[in-house]
Amino acid sequence: MSIQPQHQPEQAFFRVADACIYLGMGRTKLHQLSETDPDFPRKIRISPRCVGWTRGQLDAWLEAKQREATA
């Protein structure tokens, strides 16, 4: 009998800790970017204590940064 890994759907919404891991940065840097960088995507407020970003928002920002670096 073989054990099959469970299929987990790709994460669509990233809360702060997950966004930090996805982007490879710390909480302080993420907070700084979200407050001061006009190009960084605006966070989505789900509840008073729950904010985050969609994968699409973060991917678009990363792609723009990559284009800047190679231009």
C-alpha positions as CSV (number, residue, x, y, z in Angstrom):
1,M,0.0,0.0,0.0
2,S,1.4,3.4,-1.0
3,I,0.6,6.6,0.7
4,Q,-0.5,9.3,-1.8
5,P,0.3,12.9,-0.8
6,Q,-2.9,15.0,-0.4
7,H,-3.3,17.6,-3.1
8,Q,-3.4,21.0,-1.6
9,P,-4.7,23.9,-3.7
10,E,-2.3,26.8,-4.3
11,Q,-2.6,29.5,-1.8
12,A,-4.7,32.4,-3.2
13,F,-4.6,34.8,-0.3
14,F,-1.4,35.6,1.7
15,R,-1.7,36.9,5.2
16,V,1.4,38.8,6.6
17,A,3.4,35.8,7.7
18,D,2.8,33.9,4.4
19,A,3.5,37.0,2.3
20,C,6.8,37.4,4.1
21,I,7.8,33.8,3.2
22,Y,6.5,34.2,-0.4
23,L,8.5,37.4,-0.9
24,G,11.5,36.4,1.1
25,M,11.5,39.3,3.5
26,G,10.8,40.1,7.1
27,R,7.7,41.6,8.6
28,T,9.4,45.0,9.2
29,K,10.3,45.3,5.5
30,L,6.9,44.2,4.4
31,H,5.2,46.7,6.6
32,Q,7.6,49.4,5.4
33,L,6.9,48.6,1.7
34,S,3.1,48.6,2.3
35,E,3.2,52.0,4.0
36,T,5.7,53.9,1.9
37,D,6.1,52.3,-1.6
38,P,3.4,53.5,-3.9
39,D,4.0,50.6,-6.3
40,F,3.5,48.0,-3.6
41,P,0.0,46.5,-3.7
42,R,-2.5,47.8,-1.2
43,K,-3.4,45.3,1.5
44,I,-6.9,43.8,1.6
45,R,-8.6,44.1,4.9
46,I,-10.7,41.0,5.7
47,S,-11.5,42.0,9.3
48,P,-10.1,44.6,11.7
49,R,-7.2,42.2,12.5
50,C,-6.8,40.3,9.3
51,V,-5.1,41.8,6.2
52,G,-3.3,40.3,3.3
53,W,-2.7,40.3,-0.4
54,T,-3.7,38.1,-3.3
55,R,-1.1,35.9,-5.1
56,G,-1.9,38.0,-8.3
57,Q,-1.1,41.3,-6.6
58,L,2.2,40.0,-5.2
59,D,3.2,38.3,-8.5
60,A,2.5,41.5,-10.5
61,W,4.6,43.5,-8.1
62,L,7.5,41.0,-8.3
63,E,7.3,41.0,-12.1
64,A,7.4,44.8,-12.2
65,K,10.5,44.7,-10.0
66,Q,12.1,42.1,-12.2
67,R,11.4,44.3,-15.3
68,E,13.0,47.3,-13.5
69,A,16.1,45.3,-12.7
70,T,16.6,44.1,-16.3
71,A,15.8,47.5,-18.0
